[in-house]
């Protein structure tokens, strides 16, 4: 996977990248907290108002998600599964990135950890669905499907 000029700008230097991401995340969290001043108690997510995310931060999240999904750790999964992981991880991170702690200085670590957890969560969900589907298809077989007929010759195939 070749990096475009925009991606090169982000991945040029890890220290510069962390400072840049930290500024973007802090700006987004402050915007979110300014819009959602809690009166009392716990505020439900559905009741919260979500300000629009900075375009650079959203693009960075998408780039990092693609980079992590295409890493050797997830190379054995199909492209369909990878696309689902990218979309789900990006959505979850954009949805919950306001939970970043302002006193933290490791913005990249937060993003990488959140993206990786979202990808693993999506893969576990897909595996669970596949196992359930295979159990259902096995349970729906009839006895006549399991009996090998006498005229069956496996050498013909």
N, C-alpha and C positions, 0 to 999 in steps of 0.2 A: 504494500500500500504506500503510494507516494504522497508526501505531504504537499498541500497547496501552499501558496505564499502566505495566506492567513494563518494556516496551521503552523508554518515555520516560525512566524512571529510569536505565537504562543509557546512553542516548544523550544525556543532558542536557548534559553537558560532557565534552569529550574528555579533559581532564586528569584529572578525577575518574574517568572510565571507565578510563583507563590505570592509575591507582593501584589501583582496585578489582580489575581483572583481574590485575594484578601480584600482589596479595595472594592471590587465589584460586589462581593458577598456582604460586606459590612454595609455598603450603600443600600443593597436590597433589603437586608434585615431591618435597617433603620426606617426605610420607607414602609415596610410591612407593619412595624410596631407603631409608627406614627398614625397609620390608618386604623389600626386595631388596638385602641386603648381599652384595656380590660377594666370593666367597672368593678365587678365582684365575682370571685369564683372562677370556674373553668369555662372558657368559651369554646363552643363546639366549632369544629372545622367548617361545617356547612354554614355557620353564621358569620364566619370571618370574611372580611373583605380582602381580596387579593389584588394588590397593585400590579400593574404590568411589569414583567421582568425585563431588565435591561437586555437589549438584543445581543450585546457582546457576551454577557453571562450565559444566555440561552445557547448561543453558538458554541461557546466553550464547553458547556455541559454535553452537547451533542457530539462534539469532537472527542472529548475524553471518553464518552460512552462507546463510541465506535472503536477507539483505540484499545480499550479494555476488552471488548467483545472479540476483537480480532487478535488478541494476544494468544500465546501458545496454551494458556490455561483452558481456553474455551475453543480450541481448534477442532475438536472432534464432533462438534454439533453442526447441524445442517444450516444452510443460509436462512431458511424460513425461521428456524428457532432463533438464530442470531438477530434477525430483523425484529422479531417479537421482543427479544431481550433489550434491544436498543430502544425501541419505542416505550416499553414499560419502564425501564430504568430512567430514561429521560423524563418521562411524565412524573414518576415518583420523586425524582430529585427536584424538579421544578415546583412540585406541589409542596415539598417539605424542606426546601432549602432555607426557609426562614428560621428553622430550628438551630442554625449555626450559632455557636456561642461567641459573642463579640470579644470576649477576653482571650480567645484562642488565637494562635498565630499560624496554625498549620491548616490553611484553607484547602490546599491540594490534598492533604491526607483525609480531610473530611469528605471532599468530593469523591476521591478514589474509593474510600471505604463505603460510602453510601451507594455508589454506582455498583460496586462489586456485590454488595448485599442484595441490591434490587435484582441483579442478574441471577444470582444464585436462587433467590426467591422465585423468580419466573421459571427457571429451569426445573426446580423442584415441583412446581405446580404442573408444568408440562409432563414431567415424568409420572406424576400421580395420575393425570388424565390418561396417559398412554397405558399404564398398568390397569386402570379401571376398564378401559376400552377392551384390552386383551382378555380380562376376566369375563366381561360380558359376552364377548364373541365366543369364548371357550364354553361358557355355560349354555349358550344357545345352540350348540352342536347337538345333533341327534345321534342316537346309537348307530344308525345306518351309515353315518358319515365316518365313524371311527373304525368300522369293520373293513379290513382289507379284503378285497375281492380276490377270488382264486385265480382269475386270469390276469392279475396285475403282474407286470414284468418291469422291475425298476431299471433294467439295462436298456430299455427302449429309449428312455429319456437321454 
